C-alpha cells in the first residue's frame, strides 16, 4: 500500500496497481487539464 498525501491534507491509500494507473493518467495531456494535483513525496 502507498499512502499518497493530497494537496488538501487528505491522504489516500493506493495499491501498486492503482498507483501505476494513476501515474499513467497523470501522464496523459488531456488529463492534466482536469486539475488533479498529487504530491509524490
C-alpha positions as CSV (number, residue, x, y, z in Angstrom):
1,X,0.0,0.0,0.0
2,X,1.1,3.5,-0.7
3,X,-0.1,6.5,1.3
4,X,-0.5,9.5,-1.0
5,X,-0.8,12.9,0.6
6,X,-3.2,15.1,-1.4
7,X,-2.8,18.9,-1.5
8,X,-5.9,19.5,0.7
9,X,-4.4,17.5,3.5
10,X,-6.3,14.3,2.9
11,X,-4.2,11.1,2.3
12,X,-5.4,8.3,0.1
13,X,-4.2,4.7,0.2
14,X,-3.4,3.1,-3.1
15,X,-2.2,-0.3,-4.2
16,X,0.8,-0.5,-6.5
17,X,-1.6,-1.2,-9.4
18,X,-3.8,1.7,-8.6
19,X,-0.7,4.0,-8.2
20,X,0.6,2.8,-11.6
21,X,-2.8,3.5,-13.2
22,X,-2.9,7.0,-11.6
23,X,0.6,7.8,-12.8
24,X,-0.4,6.7,-16.3
25,X,-3.5,9.0,-16.2
26,X,-1.3,11.9,-14.9
27,X,1.0,11.5,-17.9
28,X,-1.9,12.0,-20.4
29,X,-2.0,15.6,-21.6
30,X,-5.8,15.7,-21.7
31,X,-5.9,14.6,-18.0
32,X,-3.8,17.4,-16.7
33,X,-6.4,20.0,-17.6
34,X,-8.7,18.4,-15.1
35,X,-6.6,19.8,-12.4
36,X,-5.6,16.7,-10.4
37,X,-2.5,17.6,-8.4
38,X,-0.7,15.0,-6.3
39,X,2.4,15.4,-4.1
40,X,4.6,12.4,-4.8
41,X,6.7,12.9,-1.7
